[in-house]
Amino acid sequence: MKIGVMDSGAGGLTILNAIHQKYPGLDLVYLADDAFAPYGSKSITQLQDRLVKVGRFFERESVCAIVVACNTATVAAIDTLRASTTLPIIGVEPAVKPAFRLSKKRRVAVLATPVTAQSPRLNQLIELWKADSHVAIMSSSTLAFDIDAWPETEEKVKLTIQQLSDNMLAQNIDTLVLACTHYPLVKKLFEKALGKECEIIEPSEGVTAQLIRRLLESYPIESQHALAANQSNTGRIDLCSTKETHCMQRLTQWVDDSDAISLNRVVSL
């Protein structure tokens, strides 16, 4: 079975790595929409129009499902994408529910892009689960884009993370929600800046579990066969970018199982 995974850049590879690690038999097509990045600076209408084009690309690729591995695209445009295709669509939402359950001091930070930070959906999730917790919604307009440009931007990324972490430590935050799929790529930098006392939550395992549920619902027989043969087969990973070929090396560096990469290509939406 072939699954489509998309993001504005390299961030969704955190989700792809989780899927491939747990279900290595699945074929994965990854689309990095570098030509339209950063998503966090785009309007809702622009993102909705773009996601429809992304859906058409994956339909041409004959995928069985699409994982929108981008918080910004999920909150801004996933309903529009679902209305434009019959394929199962799995989004990614900030993992605030487990964060509020884990936080011992009841002090939680949610770090997101500006679009996600200001979205009604994020605020709905927080209101639903926060109870008596103190919540700090924080955003960065540059961090995701700078992670895409790694390693040239390594020092800039480190500086941004240190500044954000200093702010969190000053607020006595003990649980951080990484509400952008780019951020787990540099999770170790957050761990170093925040220390062992701060739990860091990201959504890759939950998204992987939801993908499998949707596959079993939509393709019960085919999915059961594919998952039964999961450990004996190694699926292929195709990396696609909407920008020049130099972006491929940046994508490849974040793929845990680089041996599974079978194709790198530039595509047009």
Sequence and secondary structure as in RCSB ss.txt:
>XXXX:A:sequence
MKIGVMDSGAGGLTILNAIHQKYPGLDLVYLADDAFAPYGSKSITQLQDRLVKVGRFFERESVCAIVVACNTATV
AAIDTLRASTTLPIIGVEPAVKPAFRLSKKRRVAVLATPVTAQSPRLNQLIELWKADSHVAIMSSSTLAFDIDAW
PETEEKVKLTIQQLSDNMLAQNIDTLVLACTHYPLVKKLFEKALGKECEIIEPSEGVTAQLIRRLLESYPIESQH
ALAANQSNTGRIDLCSTKETHCMQRLTQWVDDSDAISLNRVVSL
>XXXX:A:secstr
 EEEEEESSSTTHHHHHHHHHH TTSEEEEEE GGG  GGGS HHHHHHHHHHHHHHHHHTT SEEEE  HHHHH
HHHHHHHHH SS EE     HHHHHHH SSSEEEEEE HHHHT HHHHHHHHHH TT EEEEEE SSHHHHHHTT
TTTHHHHHHHHHHHHHHHHHTT  EEEE STTGGGGHHHHHHHH TTSEEE  HHHHHHHHHHHHHHHSHHHHHH
HHHTTTT    EEEEESS TTHHHHHHTT S GGGEEEEEE   
